[in-house]
Amino acid sequence: MAIGAAFALGEVALGVFLILGFTLHNVTEGVGIAAPVVGEHPRLARFAALAAVAGFPAILGTWIGAFTYSPFWTTVFFAVGIGAILQVVYEVGLLIVRSQAKAGEPAMTWTTFGGVTAGVAVMYLTGLLVAA
């Protein structure tokens, strides 16, 4: 919905940025979801149904967001997108803390700090490109 809302506002760069971000996120998520099914060799119909369940809500949400011209609903859709991003950040943070605790290390090591810093730098540089 946030993608569609960005396009409805004429913010094509933001819409494309959101598409790329959600694509990167969903590809990594999709591998984890599809991995258990790989050993079963599902039929094409089942595979297509699973792909539709995974992808159709995003397509539907983009259409809904793109064809809604209300400032209220655009704000709601952006809020939902921000909430989804914050949820991912929270879950990844918990994952880092748990994996570091399991390894007997503190939550913030130089490696973790470097990864977070690199991620923030990439987001900042991408933000510069979107503003252009």
Number of C-alpha atoms within 10 A of each C-alpha: 26 26 27 27 29 23 19 19 16 12 15 15 16 20 21 15 17 17 16 12 12 14 12 12 12 14 11 10 11 14 11 11 13 13 10 9 11 10 8 8 9 12 9 9 9 11 14 12 13 15 13 13 11 13 13 13 12 15 14 13 16 21 16 18 25 20 13 17 13 12 11 9 16 21 13 16 23 18 14 14 16 13 12 12 14 12 12 13 12 12 12 12 13 13 13 16 17 15 14 16 12 10 10 9 12 14 18 13 11 9 9 15 12 12 12 13 12 12 12 12 12 12 12 12 11 13 14 10 12 15 9 7
